[in-house]
Amino acid sequence: MRYVGVDIGKWKCRAAVMNPEGVLIDEFAFNNDHQGIEDLASRLTTEDRVVMESTGSVWETLYNHLDERHIPVVLANPLKTKAIASARIKTDKVDARILAHLLRGDLVAECYVPPRELREIRALVRHRAGLVRMRSTVKNRVHAIVDQHGLRCGYSDLFGKRSLEWLRSLDLGALDRLMLDNHLQHVESLNGQIRRVDEMIRSRASLDEDVRLLLSLTGVDVYTALLIRSEIGSISRFPDYKRLVSWAGLAPSLHQSGTVEYSGGITRQGSRMLRWAMVESARTAVRHDERMRVFYERVKRRRGDGKAVVAVACKMLKVIWFMLSRREVYQSRNEGRYGVKLKSLVR
């Protein structure tokens, strides 16, 4: 068996190959493209073990290629690979060697790599989130132009049918008129793109039993359910709900020195998308679920709105662990909501 450390760059990668005794037997650079990855794979066998860092999205092509060839690959968590982060001399060559040493000593903090199908779903829901953020940015620019001219729309939704007619009828200067028209066309285009993505999300969600279970939880819609499903993966990888809460970054930080121990704010270390989805779902749940609203009000009186919402998000994630582990739907006092969401899913 050989241990191969790979330092990944956007265009160039560096590999270091070690034997079980820790002797460097080969090292080389290769391009981060199809030909370069093929050259690396041709030098390896299924008996070798490869380690690389999870850096952006540039690792995925190499990971998939080696995985298809049944070459064992370990994805290292860069935040926990402190040996590289604290090195006084830091080059691609040194990083690759250190990764190989860590793999040989079984000291790599591994990242969870979901199956390819689940990674595709992750990409889909994150793509939609990006489109929505883009649309919000453009809408804010429309609001800025309207506010700049001291205008007030008589309708609650500035981007409703009648409001759009009002926006198109405004008497503005040539430059502002041009910018406003471009922004409105951009919003319309993004709306169409989001609708197409939603169709695919609905199609993928209708085939997943975990999504159907998640839809019974108040505050979770089809998009959020698929996002939660794609981020968590298999619930069996979390032995208890505490591990899931910690992985989402919703667990309180703990500080200890001698006999003094106190907890601080949430760690925020983990799946950012899952944490965001749970907080957004919590804001909806406290308005429509009596149990969550009572819990929210109790925490709010002591700690304020922000921390109360996070506490509800944490509680909902605990509920999700039990739902998926026991294969049970959420028993709320709003039973009708589950049926409505299921009908919209299979429609």
Secondary structure in CASP SS format (residue, H / E / C, confidence):
PFRMAT SS
TARGET T0000
AUTHOR 0000-0000-0000
METHOD secondary structure of the structure
MODEL  1
M C 1.00
R C 1.00
Y E 1.00
V E 1.00
G E 1.00
V E 1.00
D E 1.00
I E 1.00
G C 1.00
K C 1.00
W C 1.00
K E 1.00
C E 1.00
R E 1.00
A E 1.00
A E 1.00
V E 1.00
M E 1.00
N C 1.00
P C 1.00
E C 1.00
G C 1.00
V C 1.00
L E 1.00
I E 1.00
D E 1.00
E E 1.00
F E 1.00
A E 1.00
F E 1.00
N E 1.00
N C 1.00
D C 1.00
H H 1.00
Q H 1.00
G H 1.00
I H 1.00
E H 1.00
D H 1.00
L H 1.00
A H 1.00
S H 1.00
R H 1.00
L C 1.00
T C 1.00
T C 1.00
E C 1.00
D C 1.00
R E 1.00
V E 1.00
V E 1.00
M E 1.00
E E 1.00
S C 1.00
T C 1.00
G C 1.00
S C 1.00
V C 1.00
W H 1.00
E H 1.00
T H 1.00
L H 1.00
Y H 1.00
N H 1.00
H H 1.00
L H 1.00
D H 1.00
E H 1.00
R C 1.00
H C 1.00
I C 1.00
P C 1.00
V E 1.00
V E 1.00
L E 1.00
A E 1.00
N C 1.00
P C 1.00
L C 1.00
K C 1.00
T C 1.00
K H 1.00
A H 1.00
I H 1.00
A H 1.00
S C 1.00
A C 1.00
R C 1.00
I C 1.00
K C 1.00
T C 1.00
D H 1.00
K H 1.00
V H 1.00
D H 1.00
A H 1.00
R H 1.00
I H 1.00
L H 1.00
A H 1.00
H H 1.00
L H 1.00
L H 1.00
R H 1.00
G C 1.00
D C 1.00
L C 1.00
V C 1.00
A C 1.00
E E 1.00
C C 1.00
Y C 1.00
V C 1.00
P C 1.00
P C 1.00
R H 1.00
E H 1.00
L H 1.00
R H 1.00
E H 1.00
I H 1.00
R H 1.00
A H 1.00
L H 1.00
V H 1.00
R H 1.00
H H 1.00
R H 1.00
A H 1.00
G H 1.00
L H 1.00
V H 1.00
R H 1.00
M H 1.00
R H 1.00
S H 1.00
T H 1.00
V H 1.00
K H 1.00
N H 1.00
R H 1.00
V H 1.00
H H 1.00
A H 1.00
I H 1.00
V H 1.00
D H 1.00
Q H 1.00
H C 1.00
G C 1.00
L C 1.00
R C 1.00
C C 1.00
G C 1.00
Y C 1.00
S C 1.00
D C 1.00
L C 1.00
F C 1.00
G C 1.00
K H 1.00
R H 1.00
S H 1.00
L H 1.00
E H 1.00
W H 1.00
L H 1.00
R H 1.00
S H 1.00
L C 1.00
D C 1.00
L C 1.00
G C 1.00
A H 1.00
L H 1.00
D H 1.00
R H 1.00
L H 1.00
M H 1.00
L H 1.00
D H 1.00
N H 1.00
H H 1.00
L H 1.00
Q H 1.00
H H 1.00
V H 1.00
E H 1.00
S H 1.00
L H 1.00
N H 1.00
G H 1.00
Q H 1.00
I H 1.00
R H 1.00
R H 1.00
V H 1.00
D H 1.00
E H 1.00
M H 1.00
I H 1.00
R H 1.00
S H 1.00
R H 1.00
A H 1.00
S C 1.00
L C 1.00
D C 1.00
E H 1.00
D H 1.00
V H 1.00
R H 1.00
L H 1.00
L H 1.00
L C 1.00
S C 1.00
L C 1.00
T C 1.00
G C 1.00
V C 1.00
D C 1.00
V H 1.00
Y H 1.00
T H 1.00
A H 1.00
L H 1.00
L H 1.00
I H 1.00
R H 1.00
S H 1.00
E H 1.00
I H 1.00
G C 1.00
S C 1.00
I H 1.00
S H 1.00
R H 1.00
F C 1.00
P C 1.00
D C 1.00
Y H 1.00
K H 1.00
R H 1.00
L H 1.00
V H 1.00
S H 1.00
W H 1.00
A C 1.00
G C 1.00
L C 1.00
A C 1.00
P E 1.00
S E 1.00
L E 1.00
H E 1.00
Q E 1.00
S E 1.00
G C 1.00
T C 1.00
V E 1.00
E E 1.00
Y E 1.00
S E 1.00
G E 1.00
G E 1.00
I E 1.00
T C 1.00
R C 1.00
Q C 1.00
G C 1.00
S C 1.00
R H 1.00
M H 1.00
L H 1.00
R H 1.00
W H 1.00
A H 1.00
M H 1.00
V H 1.00
E H 1.00
S H 1.00
A H 1.00
R H 1.00
T H 1.00
A H 1.00
V H 1.00
R H 1.00
H H 1.00
D C 1.00
E H 1.00
R H 1.00
M H 1.00
R H 1.00
V H 1.00
F H 1.00
Y H 1.00
E H 1.00
R H 1.00
V H 1.00
K H 1.00
R H 1.00
R H 1.00
R H 1.00
G C 1.00
D H 1.00
G H 1.00
K H 1.00
A H 1.00
V H 1.00
V H 1.00
A H 1.00
V H 1.00
A H 1.00
C H 1.00
K H 1.00
M H 1.00
L H 1.00
K H 1.00
V H 1.00
I H 1.00
W H 1.00
F H 1.00
M H 1.00
L H 1.00
S H 1.00
R H 1.00
R C 1.00
E C 1.00
V C 1.00
Y C 1.00
Q C 1.00
S C 1.00
R C 1.00
N C 1.00
E C 1.00
G H 1.00
R H 1.00
Y H 1.00
G H 1.00
V H 1.00
K H 1.00
L H 1.00
K H 1.00
S H 1.00
L H 1.00
V H 1.00
R C 1.00
END
